């Protein structure tokens, strides 16, 4: 049985199963984490990585306002 639920290592196996079930339910059972929360989670990770690479503070707005290339 998988018991790990995530934290700072990305989605866990349980979260992947829940997400797959949400897709298969065609909207009857939405995932626990919504689109906006997922986007913010990724944005924080990207900002943190950029901060390491650039050696400075990176605001979330810098990440969220980037144009798609």
C-alpha positions as CSV (number, residue, x, y, z in Angstrom):
1,X,0.0,0.0,0.0
2,X,1.3,3.5,-0.9
3,X,1.1,5.9,2.0
4,X,3.3,8.8,0.9
5,X,1.2,11.8,0.1
6,X,3.6,14.2,-1.5
7,X,5.1,17.3,0.1
8,X,8.1,18.7,-1.7
9,X,8.8,15.9,-4.1
10,X,5.9,16.5,-6.5
11,X,2.8,14.5,-6.9
12,X,2.7,11.1,-5.1
13,X,1.3,7.9,-6.5
14,X,-1.9,8.5,-4.6
15,X,-2.3,11.9,-6.1
16,X,-1.8,10.5,-9.6
17,X,-4.5,7.9,-9.0
18,X,-6.9,10.5,-7.8
19,X,-6.2,12.7,-10.8
20,X,-6.7,9.8,-13.2
21,X,-10.0,9.0,-11.4
22,X,-11.1,12.6,-11.8
23,X,-10.5,12.5,-15.5
24,X,-12.3,9.2,-15.9
25,X,-15.3,10.5,-14.0
26,X,-15.9,13.2,-16.7
27,X,-16.3,15.9,-14.1
28,X,-18.5,14.0,-11.5
29,X,-15.6,13.8,-9.1
30,X,-13.2,16.8,-9.5
31,X,-9.6,16.5,-8.2
32,X,-8.9,17.7,-4.7
33,X,-6.4,20.2,-6.0
34,X,-7.8,22.6,-8.6
35,X,-6.1,24.2,-11.6
36,X,-5.3,27.5,-9.8
37,X,-3.6,25.8,-6.8
38,X,-1.7,23.5,-9.2
39,X,-0.5,26.5,-11.3
40,X,0.6,28.4,-8.2
41,X,2.5,25.3,-7.0
42,X,4.4,25.0,-10.2
43,X,5.0,28.8,-10.3
44,X,6.6,28.7,-6.8
45,X,8.9,25.9,-7.9
46,X,9.9,27.7,-11.1
47,X,10.5,30.9,-9.2
48,X,12.7,29.0,-6.6
49,X,14.8,27.4,-9.4
50,X,15.2,30.8,-11.1
51,X,16.2,32.3,-7.8
52,X,18.9,29.7,-7.4
53,X,20.1,30.2,-11.0
54,X,20.1,34.0,-10.9
55,X,21.2,34.5,-7.4
56,X,18.4,36.9,-6.5
57,X,14.8,37.1,-5.3
58,X,12.3,36.1,-8.1
59,X,8.8,37.4,-7.7
60,X,5.9,35.1,-8.6
61,X,4.7,37.8,-11.0
62,X,7.9,37.3,-13.0
63,X,7.1,33.7,-13.6
64,X,3.3,34.1,-14.1
65,X,3.7,37.0,-16.5
66,X,6.2,35.3,-18.8
67,X,5.1,35.0,-22.4
68,X,4.9,31.5,-23.8
69,X,7.7,30.8,-26.2
